[in-house]
Amino acid sequence: MAVEAERYDIVLLGATGFTGIHCIPYLQKLSKENGRNLSWAISGRSEEKLKDALAQMGNKIGVDLSAVPIIISDIKNDESLANMAKQGRIVINCCGPYRFLGEPVVKACIEAGTHYVDVSGEPQFLENIQLKYHKAAQEKGVYLVSACGLDSIPCDLGLIFLQDKFDGTLNSVVTYLYTSEEGEGLPGPAVNYGTWESLVYGLAHATELSQIRRQLFPKRLPSFKPSLQTKTLPHRPGVVDGWALPFPGADRSVMKRTQRYMYEEENKRPVQVDTQVTFSSFIAVIFIVISFLIWTLLVKFKWGRSLLLNYPHLFTFGMFRKDQNPSEEKINNTIFQITFYGEGWREKLPDKNDQYSNPPNKSIIARVKGRNPGYGATCACLVGAAIILISEKEKLPQGGGVFTPGSAFEKTSLINLLCENGITFDIISEKDI
C-alpha cells in the first residue's frame, strides 16, 4: 500500500466491472509505452474479485499482473473513497450508473487533490457535475473530465480534428454513427447491462436537463447563419449509406459544451453540431422507432422502469441482458465508424461574431473508426485520456476545473495515441460546393 506522499500515478476504480476489467490490458500497455513508466493500482470492494480480474486479464495478454497493487474501497463509504483517492494522481472511475455512483467519487477526488476521468454518457450527470464542482476543482487545481469513452471522445475530438484540418471557417457538422458485426451475427447481448441501466434512468429524468442548463449557461450563445436544422424523421443522408435517425447519446451535448468553451475562452466561432445514428435497412429503423416510443412511455412509471430494468432482452431484441455480458468474440467482432460531414467557408472573418453574407462554399468529410466500440475503443479512450492528462498537464487549460474531452485535450497528443491503438482519424474529402 502506497503512503500518501508516494501516490500511484493511476488508480482504476471499479476494476471488476465489465468496462473496468477491459481497461486493465490498456493500463498495462499504455503506462509503459513511449518512454512512460507510470505506476498503477486497481480498486474495488472485493480483494478476491480484484485478484481474479488481474489473473484473468494477465492470462489474456500473457503478463503476470499479480504484483499490481490493490486498494480496497466501497463507493458507499466516504472514508474508504477518501483513502482511495489520496493514493492516486488520477482516478479512472468505471462505476456506474454515474447518476447514483459518480458524485461521491468526484467529491473524494477534489478533496484529495486528485484528477478524475470516467466514461459517463449521462448528460444530466455531466452537466450537473460542471455546475456544482467546476469552481471547487479550479480552487484545488484538479481536472475532472467525464465522457471519455465512445461517448464522447470520438465525436468530440473528431470535431477538434476536423476544425484543425479545415482551411477556412467551419459552420456546421453532422455526425453519423454506424456499427456492425463482422461475419455472421453471434448470439447473446451486444452491450453490457450497465449501459442499458444508464439509458433507462437518463430517459426517466430527461426533464432535469433544462433546469441544469439554465443555471449552467445563463447566457445564450449568439445565433449563427445559416442555422443547422436537426432532422428528426428517418431519412437517407446521402453522405453515408442507409437510414439515419437522431442519436440519443451524450455526443451532441458534449460537443456543444466544447464549442461554447472555445467561443468563450478561445475567441473562436462555435461550430453548430448534430448527431445521427445510421441503420442499413428501413425495417431496422422502424423497430428502433417503435422501441424508443415504448421506452419513453414506460420510463414515466415506476412499474414501467422496473420492467425495462428487469427484462431488457424483451425490449431491445436481445441487445441487452441483465444476466449475461457480451461474449469476448462478439465484442471483438464489432466495428464502428463515425462519419463527419461539415460545411463552411474558404474565407475567414476577423471576429468570432461576424456573420457571412454568402452561403457556405466548402465541404469536408472525415471519419473516425475502430473496433470493439464498447470495451476496446472505449477503454483505449479512457485510459489514454488519463495518461495524457497526467503526462501533458502543461497542454491542458490552465487552472483545473470540469471539462469536456474536447476542451481538455484539444492541444494534447491524445488523438495520436488513439491512432496508435486502433482508433483512426482520417480526412476523406474536402471540396468546394
N, C-alpha and C positions, 0 to 999 in steps of 0.2 A: 504494500500500500504506500503510495507516494505521500510525502509530507507536504504541507500546504505551500511551502516556498519552492517546491520542485514539482510543478504541475506536469501532468501529461499534456502533450500538445493537443490531443483529440480524445474525447470520451464519447462513445457511441451508446446512447440511451435507448433501450428497447431492442436490444440485440437479438432477442429470441423471437421477435415477431417476424412476419413474412418479409417485410421490407428490410428490417434491421439485419436479419441474418444474411441477406444477399448483399448488404453493404460490406460485410467482413472481407471478402476477397478484394474488393476495391481499396479498402483501407490498407490491406497488406501490400498491395501492388503500388498504389499511388504514393503512399507515405515514404517509399524508398526510391522512387524514380527521379531522374534528372537532378541528382546530387542531393536530394532530400534525405533526411534521417529523422523523421518525425516519430515521436512515441505516441502510442495509443492504447486505450483501455476500453473495455465494454462494461455496460452496467444494466442491471435489472433486478427483479425481486428474488429470483431463484439461482443460487450458485450452481446447482446441479444442471439446470437448463442452460445456463450460460456456458458451462464447460462442454455440454453436449453440442451447443451451437458452434463452438470453436473446433471441436473434433470433427463435426460434420463438414464444415467448410474447409478445414485443414485437409481432410481426406480428398475433398473435391479438387483442390488446387495443388495437392501434393506438397504441402508445407506443414511442419509441426507448429501448431499455434498454442500448444499447451502452456507456454510461458506468458501468454498475453495476460496482463493484469485484469482482475475482475473487481468491480466496485458494486456492492450490494446497495440498492436503493429502491424505494417504494414511492411511486408517483403520488400516492395519497398521504404521504408522510413528509411534512415540510422540512423536518430536521434532516431526514435522510437525503432529500433533494438538495438541501444546502450543502451537506457534506460532499455529495457527488459533484455539484457544480464547482466547488472550491478546488477540486482536483484536476480540472482541465482548463486549458486556454480557450477551447471551444467545445461546445456540446452539440452533437448531432442528435436531434430528437426525432425518433421514429415511433413515438407513442401517440396514436390517435384513437378515436376522433379528437381533433385538437380543440373543438368546441368545449369538450369536457376535460381534456387532459393536458392541453397545451399551456394554459396561462400559469399554473404553478411552476412549470419548468422555466418559463420566461422570467418570472419574478425571482426565482432562485439564481438564475444566471446573472441578472442585473445586480442583485445584491452581492454576488461573488466576484463581480467584475469579469465575467466570462462571456465570450461571444457565443452566438447561437444561430443554428440553421435547422430547418425542418423541411418536410415535403407536403405541408398542408396545401390542399386545393380548396379550402373553405373560405370564400370571400368575407363572410361575417367575422371569422376569427382573424383573418389577415388584417382587415381594416380596423377592427376593434383594438388589436394589439398596437397598431400605429397610433391610434387615437389616445390610448391610455399610457403607453410606455415610451413614446419617442423621446420626450424630454428627459425622463429618468435615464434612458440609455445614453443620451448625449452627456448628461452630467457624469456618468461613470466611464465614458469613453468606450462603451460596449456597442458592438454591431449585432443587430438582430435581423436576419434575412430569412424570411419564410418563402414558401412556394418554390423550393429548389429541386423539384423533381420534374416529371413530364409536365405537370402543372408547376411552374410555368417557364422553366429555363429555355427550352427550345423555341417557344414563341417570343418570349421577351428578349432574349439575346439574339434570336433570329432577326428581330426588328432592328436591334442595335447594329447587327452585321449589315443589314440592308441599308440603313441610313448612312453607314460608313462608306459603302460601295456606290451609293447613288450620287452621281455628279450633278448636283442641282439642288432643288428643294422638293422633298417628298411630302405629298399632301395626304395620301390615304393608302392604307394597306389592308387587304383582306387575306386571312389565312385559311387554308383548307387542310384539315387533318384527315388522314386515311390510314387505317390499319388493316392488315391482312395476315392470314396464316399460310405459311408455305406448305405445299403438298396437300394431302388430304387432311381435313379437319380432324383433330384428335378429340376424343370425348373428354368431358369434365369441364369445370369452370375455367374461364379465361382470366378472371381478375379476382384478387383477394377480397374476402368479405369486408375487411375494414374500409375499403373504398366505397362499397355499397352503403355501409353504415353512415359514413360521412355525407354521402349524397342524399340519403333519406332525411337526415337531420338538417342538411342545408336547405332542401326544398321546404321542409316544415317551418323553417324560421326565416325564409327569404325576405319577409316584410321588414325584418330588422335592419336590412342594409340601408334603406333610405334614411332612417334616423341617424345611423352611424355616419353616413356620408355628409349629412347636413352639418354635423359637428366637425368632422374631419376636414371638409373642404367648404367652408362658409362662403368663399368667393368662387364664382363660376369662371371657367376659362372663357375667353372671347370665342365667338363663332368664326370659323374659317370657311371660305368658299373655294370650290364647291363642297357642300357637306356630303359626307358619306352616309348613304341610306342602308340600313340593315335589311337584308332580305329574309323575311320570316317564313315564307312559304317554300315548300320543296321546289328546287329549280336546278337546271343544268348550268353550272357556272361557265363552261367553255374553257376556262384555264386548266381544269383537270377533268378527267373522265368521271362519269357517274352523276349522282344526285347529291345535292347539298342541303343541309339544314343548319340553323344556328347551333353553335356548340355551347352546351350549358355549363362548361367548366369555368375555372377561375382565370383563364388566359386573358380574356378581354379586360377584366377589371384590373389585373396586374399590369398589363401593358399600358392602360390608360393612366395608372398611377405613375409609371415610369415616365411617360410623356409629360405629365404635369410637372414632375420633378425637373425635367430638362427645361421646361418653359420657365419655371420659377427660379431655378438655381443656376442654370447654364445659359440662359438667354437664347434658347433655341425654339423655333416654331414647332409646336407639337404635331405629331402625325395622328390623323384620325384612324381608328382601328376597328375591325370587325373580325369575328372568328366563326368559322363554319366547320362542320364535320361532313365528310362525304361517304356515300354508300354506293356499291356497284350496281344495285338494282332498285327500281321503284318499289318493288314489293317489300324490300328491307326498310325503306323509308316509311311505308305505311305501317309496318309493325312497330317501328320506333315511335312514330307519332301517337299511335293508339296507346302504346305502353306508357309514354310520358304523360298523356292525359289521365290515365288511370293512376299513375304515381301521384300526380299533383292533386288529384281528388282525395286519395286515401291518406296522404300525409296531414290533411286537415283534422283528422280524427285520431284519438289515441288508439282505438282498436285497429284503425287502418295502418298506422305506423307499426303496430305490433305484427300485423300480417306481413307487411313488407319486410320487416327485420327478421322474422322467424322463417319465412318461406320465400327467400329471394329467388330461388330457382324457378318458382311458378310465375314470377312477374318479370323475369329477364331472359326467358327461354334458355335457362341453364347457364347463363354467363357468370352469375354469382351463385355460390352455395355457402350456407352457414357452416356446414360440417366438413368442408373439403377445400383445400387450397389448390390452385392451379398446379399441374404437373410441371416438372422442370423441362420436359421435352416440349410441352405446349408453349410455355412462355418463351423458350429459346427459338421456337419456330415462328414467332410473331414479329412482324416488321412494321415500322411506322414511317410515314413521311408527312411533313408539313410543307405545303406549297404556299409561298407568299406572292401575292400579286399587288404591286404598288404602282401608283400614278403620281406624277408631279410635273415639275418644270425644269427645263435645262438651265434657266436663269435663276440667280439668287438675288433676292431683295435685301436691302441693308438692315432692316429692322424685323424682329420676330413677329410684330403685329401687322406688318404690311400685308395688304391684300393684292392678289394678282387680278389684272383686268382681263386676261385671256384664259381660256380653259387649259387644263394640263396638256402638255405636248410631249411627254416622255413616260414610258412604262418600264417596269423591271419585274422579273420573276426570279425568285430564289427558292431554294429547297433545303430543308433540314431533314435528315433521315437517319435511322438507326434500327437496331434490333432489340427485341425484348423490352418494349417501352415501359412496362410497369415496374420491372425489377432488375433490368440490366441498365437501360438508358437512365432510368430514374436514379439508380444507385450511383452510377458514374457521375451524374449531375450533382447529386447531393454531396458525395464525398469530395468530388472535385471542388465544389463551392467552398466547403470547409477548409480544404488545404490551401486554396488560393487566398481565402480571407486572412488566414494567419501568416501566409508566406509573402503576400504582396499588399500588406496593410497600407503602405505609402501610396498605393494607387487607388485606394478607396476614398469616398467622400470624407472630408476631414471632420473629426469630432465625434463620430459614432452616432447611433440612432437606429430607427427602424427603417429598413429599405426594401425595395423590390430587388429581384436579381439584376434587372437591367440597370437600375440606378447605382447599385453597389458595385457591379463587376464590369461596367462599361469600359473602363480603361485598363483592365487586367488581361491576363493571358488565358482566362478560363475557356474561351472558345477554342484556342489552340489545344489546350489539354483535352477537351472533349473530342476534337478531331483526331487526336492520337489514340482515343479509346472508343472508337466505333460510332461516334455521332458526327456526321459530316455537315458542313455549312457550305453551300455552293450557289453561285450566281448562274442561272440557266439562260437568261436572255435579258437584253437591255436595248430598247429601240424607241424611235420617235413614233408618236401617234398623231 
